[in-house]
Amino acid sequence: MAAQNNAPLPDGLELAGYRIVKKIASGGFSIVYLAYDPDGNTVAIKEYLPSALALRQPGELAPVISKPNQAVFRIGLKCFFEEGRALALIVHPNVVRVLNFFRANETVYMVMAYESGHTLQEHIARLQAKGSRPNEAFIRQLFTGVCGGLREVHANMLLHLDLKPANIYLRTDGTPILLDFGAARQTVNIDSPRVAPMYTPGFAPPELYIKASKLGPWTDIYSIGAAMYACMAGSAPQPADQRRKLDKMEPLINKLVANYSVAMVEMVRQCLALDPLARPQSLFSLQKVLASGPQVAPSDAGLDKPAGWRGLVGKLGTLGRKPG
């Protein structure tokens, strides 16, 4: 994953009525800021700033885009803006709420609701430090919410394309929110062979490694399986490009039955199929399996502390195409 090499906007800057408080996250594609809106409410603002295409020095506001990169930068800018507009129409408790989007400093900004909590990745790390892990009931409850939010995203002709524990945010009551959709960066990758792909190894399905592959709900379903596997096994699955050469996942998945039900393990196995047609084709089918086992209230945190457990190792989307 590419690092962000651009200077963030200065703290205290007023931008379209919003006041930047501080940078709270960054990656190769964007920078996210904590900010206050004109009414004093806390919001998160995501700035489109792909580090492979644009450069901003400290003290500057607008990035510099070299002439060879300008066309691709504009394509990604347009996609990012359109995605923000589409996501702003989605109101679902398990999808980040997009409140506004605007142009400034020769780029685009997306304003999102800010909520207290932490990512699933951080949650897993905290359990690791305690020698613990998420139990099956908690995982079922969590991913029932994830699937519910993702179904709404798919119903609006969008795909996430970067689903992973770092992009699943847990409110303080434990309910999940989908963050940081990834397909604008996918669009940039397709239009610029010079830009390194920004998918996350282990969580990206094999079709994201191949240009012009057909994408659909099954693409995100692979990533759901990968995120569940990370909770259950303690690490991300083997990257899909490596699996296509020598797949080592089968025995690793089989080991999960020592701590999780056969039904859960089989669902993860199917989601992680390299062949898109071998995966579940709808999120509804996943929800049925998830609902068939023990459930807990999100506030219960769903933690197990089995003796001798090895521990766990360890953020918008492009227009998706309907299944053909």
C-alpha positions as CSV (number, residue, x, y, z in Angstrom):
1,M,0.0,0.0,0.0
2,A,1.5,3.4,-1.0
3,A,2.3,5.9,1.6
4,Q,1.1,9.5,1.6
5,N,4.1,11.8,0.8
6,N,2.1,15.1,0.7
7,A,2.0,17.7,3.4
8,P,-1.5,17.8,5.1
9,L,-3.5,21.0,5.3
10,P,-2.5,23.2,8.3
11,D,-4.4,22.9,11.5
12,G,-6.9,25.7,12.0
13,L,-7.4,26.3,8.2
14,E,-10.9,27.5,7.2
15,L,-12.2,25.6,4.2
16,A,-15.6,26.1,2.7
17,G,-17.0,26.9,6.1
18,Y,-15.3,24.0,7.8
19,R,-12.3,24.4,10.2
20,I,-9.6,21.8,10.1
21,V,-8.6,20.6,13.5
22,K,-6.0,18.0,12.6
23,K,-5.0,15.2,10.3
24,I,-6.4,11.9,11.6
25,A,-5.5,9.4,8.8
26,S,-3.7,9.2,5.5
27,G,-2.8,6.8,2.8
28,G,-1.6,6.7,-0.8
29,F,-4.9,7.9,-2.1
30,S,-6.2,10.5,0.4
31,I,-5.8,12.4,3.7
32,V,-8.6,12.5,6.3
33,Y,-9.0,15.4,8.7
34,L,-11.0,16.0,11.9
35,A,-12.9,19.3,11.5
36,Y,-15.8,21.4,12.7
37,D,-18.7,22.3,10.5
38,P,-20.2,25.9,10.6
39,D,-22.5,24.8,13.4
40,G,-19.6,23.5,15.5
41,N,-20.4,19.8,14.9
42,T,-17.5,17.4,14.6
43,V,-17.0,15.9,11.1
44,A,-14.4,14.0,9.1
45,I,-13.2,15.5,5.8
46,K,-11.5,13.3,3.2
47,E,-9.3,15.0,0.7
48,Y,-8.7,13.4,-2.7
49,L,-4.9,13.5,-3.0
50,P,-3.3,10.4,-4.7
51,S,0.4,10.7,-3.8
52,A,1.5,9.0,-7.1
53,L,-0.1,11.8,-9.1
54,A,0.1,15.0,-7.0
55,L,2.6,16.7,-4.9
56,R,1.9,19.3,-2.2
57,Q,4.7,21.0,-0.2
58,P,4.4,22.2,3.3
59,G,2.8,25.6,3.4
60,E,0.9,25.1,0.2
61,L,-2.8,24.4,-0.3
62,A,-3.2,23.3,-3.9
63,P,-1.1,20.3,-5.1
64,V,1.1,20.4,-8.1
65,I,0.2,17.8,-10.8
66,S,2.7,17.3,-13.5
67,K,1.4,17.4,-17.1
68,P,1.7,13.6,-17.7
69,N,-0.4,13.0,-14.6
70,Q,-3.1,15.6,-15.2
71,A,-5.5,13.6,-17.3
72,V,-5.5,10.6,-14.9
73,F,-5.8,13.0,-11.9
74,R,-8.9,14.6,-13.4
75,I,-10.5,11.2,-14.1
76,G,-10.0,10.1,-10.5
77,L,-11.2,13.5,-9.3
78,K,-14.4,13.1,-11.3
79,C,-15.0,9.6,-10.0
80,F,-14.3,10.6,-6.4
81,F,-16.8,13.4,-6.7
82,E,-19.5,11.2,-8.3
83,E,-19.0,8.5,-5.7
84,G,-19.4,11.1,-2.9
85,R,-22.6,12.2,-4.5
86,A,-23.9,8.6,-4.8
87,L,-22.9,7.7,-1.3
88,A,-24.6,10.9,0.1
89,L,-27.9,9.3,-1.0
90,I,-27.3,6.2,1.2
91,V,-28.7,6.4,4.7
92,H,-27.9,3.2,6.5
93,P,-26.6,2.6,10.1
94,N,-23.8,0.4,8.8
95,V,-22.5,2.8,6.1
96,V,-20.5,5.9,6.7
97,R,-22.8,9.0,6.3
98,V,-21.6,11.4,3.6
99,L,-22.9,14.9,4.5
100,N,-21.4,17.1,1.9
101,F,-18.7,17.3,-0.8
102,F,-17.1,20.3,-2.4
103,R,-14.3,21.5,-4.6
104,A,-11.4,23.6,-3.3
105,N,-7.6,23.8,-3.8
106,E,-7.9,22.2,-7.2
107,T,-9.2,18.9,-5.7
108,V,-12.3,17.5,-4.0
109,Y,-13.3,17.1,-0.4
110,M,-15.9,14.7,1.1
111,V,-17.5,15.6,4.4
112,M,-18.5,12.6,6.5
113,A,-20.2,12.1,9.9
114,Y,-17.7,11.5,12.7
115,E,-18.3,9.0,15.4
116,S,-16.3,7.8,18.3
117,G,-14.9,4.3,18.2
118,H,-12.1,2.3,16.6
119,T,-11.5,0.0,13.7
120,L,-11.9,-3.7,13.7
121,Q,-8.1,-3.9,13.1
122,E,-7.5,-2.0,16.3
123,H,-10.0,-4.2,18.1
124,I,-8.2,-7.3,17.0
125,A,-4.9,-5.9,18.2
126,R,-6.3,-5.1,21.6
127,L,-7.5,-8.6,21.9
128,Q,-4.1,-9.9,20.9
129,A,-2.5,-8.0,23.7
130,K,-4.9,-9.7,26.1
131,G,-4.3,-13.1,24.7
132,S,-7.9,-13.2,23.5
133,R,-9.9,-13.3,20.3
134,P,-13.4,-12.5,18.9
135,N,-15.7,-15.4,19.5
136,E,-18.0,-16.8,16.9
137,A,-21.2,-15.1,18.2
138,F,-19.5,-11.7,18.0
139,I,-18.1,-12.3,14.5
140,R,-21.6,-13.4,13.4
141,Q,-23.2,-10.3,14.9
142,L,-20.5,-8.0,13.5
143,F,-20.6,-9.3,9.9
144,T,-24.4,-9.4,9.9
145,G,-24.2,-5.6,10.2
146,V,-21.4,-5.4,7.6
147,C,-23.4,-7.4,5.1
148,G,-26.5,-5.3,5.8
149,G,-24.6,-2.1,5.0
150,L,-22.9,-3.6,2.0
151,R,-26.3,-4.8,0.6
152,E,-27.5,-1.2,0.7
153,V,-24.3,-0.1,-1.1
154,H,-24.8,-2.7,-3.8
155,A,-28.5,-1.8,-4.2
156,N,-27.2,1.7,-5.1
157,M,-25.0,0.3,-7.9
158,L,-21.8,0.8,-5.9
159,L,-19.0,-1.6,-4.8
160,H,-16.7,-1.2,-1.9
161,L,-13.6,-2.8,-3.3
162,D,-11.4,-2.3,-0.3
163,L,-13.1,-4.1,2.5
164,K,-10.8,-5.1,5.3
165,P,-10.6,-4.8,9.1
166,A,-9.0,-1.4,8.9
167,N,-12.1,-0.2,6.9
168,I,-14.7,-1.6,9.3
169,Y,-15.2,0.9,12.1
170,L,-16.8,-0.1,15.4
171,R,-18.8,2.4,17.2
172,T,-18.5,2.5,21.0
173,D,-21.5,0.2,21.2
174,G,-19.8,-2.3,18.9
175,T,-22.0,-1.8,15.8
176,P,-20.0,-1.6,12.5
177,I,-19.7,1.1,9.9
178,L,-18.2,0.6,6.5
179,L,-15.5,3.2,5.7
180,D,-13.1,4.2,2.9
181,F,-14.5,2.8,-0.2
182,G,-11.8,1.9,-2.7
183,A,-12.9,2.1,-6.3
184,A,-12.0,5.6,-7.2
185,R,-8.4,4.4,-6.7
186,Q,-9.3,1.4,-8.8
187,T,-10.4,3.7,-11.6
188,V,-7.1,5.6,-11.3
189,N,-5.2,2.3,-11.5
190,I,-7.1,1.2,-14.7
191,D,-6.5,4.5,-16.4
192,S,-2.8,4.8,-15.4
193,P,-0.5,1.8,-15.8
194,R,2.2,3.9,-14.1
195,V,0.3,4.0,-10.8
196,A,1.0,1.2,-8.5
197,P,-2.2,-0.7,-7.5
198,M,-3.6,0.4,-4.1
199,Y,-5.5,-2.7,-3.1
200,T,-4.6,-4.5,0.1
201,P,-2.8,-7.9,-0.4
202,G,-4.7,-10.7,1.3
203,F,-8.0,-8.9,1.3
204,A,-8.2,-8.1,-2.5
205,P,-9.8,-10.8,-4.7
206,P,-7.9,-12.1,-7.7
207,E,-10.0,-10.1,-10.2
208,L,-8.7,-6.9,-8.8
209,Y,-5.2,-7.9,-10.0
210,I,-6.4,-8.3,-13.6
211,K,-7.3,-5.2,-15.6
212,A,-10.8,-5.2,-17.2
213,S,-12.0,-8.0,-15.0
214,K,-15.7,-8.1,-14.4
215,L,-16.5,-6.9,-10.9
216,G,-19.7,-7.3,-8.9
217,P,-21.0,-8.2,-5.4
218,W,-18.9,-11.4,-5.5
219,T,-15.8,-9.1,-5.5
220,D,-16.7,-7.6,-2.1
221,I,-17.8,-11.1,-0.9
222,Y,-14.2,-12.3,-1.3
223,S,-13.1,-9.5,0.9
224,I,-15.7,-10.2,3.6
225,G,-14.4,-13.8,3.7
226,A,-10.9,-12.5,4.0
227,A,-11.9,-10.1,6.9
228,M,-13.7,-12.9,8.7
229,Y,-10.6,-15.2,8.2
230,A,-8.4,-12.5,9.7
231,C,-10.6,-12.4,12.8
232,M,-10.6,-16.2,13.1
233,A,-7.1,-17.2,12.1
234,G,-5.0,-14.3,13.3
235,S,-3.6,-13.1,10.0
236,A,-4.8,-12.1,6.5
237,P,-5.2,-14.8,3.9
238,Q,-2.5,-15.6,1.5
239,P,-2.6,-12.9,-1.2
240,A,-4.7,-13.9,-4.2
241,D,-2.0,-13.4,-6.8
242,Q,0.2,-15.9,-4.9
243,R,-2.7,-18.3,-4.5
244,R,-3.1,-18.4,-8.2
245,K,0.4,-19.8,-8.5
246,L,0.4,-22.0,-5.4
247,D,-2.7,-22.0,-3.2
248,K,-1.8,-22.8,0.5
249,M,-5.2,-21.8,2.0
250,E,-7.0,-25.1,2.2
251,P,-5.1,-26.5,5.2
252,L,-5.2,-23.1,6.9
253,I,-8.9,-22.9,6.6
254,N,-9.4,-26.4,7.8
255,K,-7.6,-25.5,11.1
256,L,-10.3,-23.0,11.9
257,V,-12.7,-25.8,12.9
258,A,-10.8,-26.1,16.2
259,N,-12.4,-22.9,17.4
260,Y,-15.3,-22.2,15.1
261,S,-18.3,-24.1,13.7
262,V,-18.2,-26.0,10.5
263,A,-20.9,-23.8,9.0
264,M,-18.8,-20.6,9.7
265,V,-15.6,-22.2,8.3
266,E,-17.4,-23.4,5.2
267,M,-18.8,-20.0,4.6
268,V,-15.3,-18.5,4.8
269,R,-14.0,-21.2,2.5
270,Q,-16.7,-20.4,-0.2
271,C,-16.2,-16.6,0.1
272,L,-12.4,-17.1,-0.5
273,A,-12.8,-19.1,-3.7
274,L,-10.5,-17.9,-6.4
275,D,-13.2,-18.5,-9.0
276,P,-15.8,-15.7,-8.6
277,L,-18.5,-18.1,-9.7
278,A,-17.7,-20.4,-6.9
279,R,-18.3,-17.8,-4.3
280,P,-21.8,-16.9,-2.9
281,Q,-23.3,-14.5,-5.4
282,S,-25.3,-12.5,-2.9
283,L,-24.9,-11.0,0.5
284,F,-28.4,-12.3,1.5
285,S,-27.1,-15.9,1.4
286,L,-24.2,-14.9,3.7
287,Q,-26.7,-13.2,6.1
288,K,-28.7,-16.4,6.3
289,V,-25.7,-18.4,7.4
290,L,-24.6,-15.7,9.9
291,A,-28.1,-15.6,11.4
292,S,-28.2,-19.4,11.9
293,G,-25.7,-19.5,14.8
294,P,-25.4,-17.8,18.2
295,Q,-25.9,-14.1,18.4
296,V,-24.9,-11.5,21.0
297,A,-25.6,-7.9,21.6
298,P,-22.9,-5.7,20.1
299,S,-22.2,-4.2,23.5
300,D,-21.2,-7.6,24.9
301,A,-18.0,-7.2,22.8
302,G,-18.1,-11.0,22.2
303,L,-14.7,-11.8,23.7
304,D,-13.4,-15.3,24.5
305,K,-10.3,-15.9,26.5
306,P,-9.3,-19.5,25.9
307,A,-6.2,-20.7,27.6
308,G,-3.2,-20.9,25.3
309,W,-4.7,-19.0,22.4
310,R,-1.9,-17.7,20.2
311,G,-3.6,-14.3,19.7
312,L,-4.3,-12.3,16.6
313,V,-1.9,-10.5,14.4
314,G,-3.1,-8.2,13.6
315,K,-11.2,3.7,4.7
316,L,-15.1,5.9,-1.5
317,G,-16.2,2.9,-4.2
318,T,-16.6,3.0,-7.9
319,L,-19.8,2.4,-9.7
320,G,-20.2,-1.4,-9.7
321,R,-21.6,-3.5,-12.5
322,K,-24.5,-5.8,-12.0
323,P,-23.7,-9.5,-12.3
324,G,-23.8,-10.5,-15.9
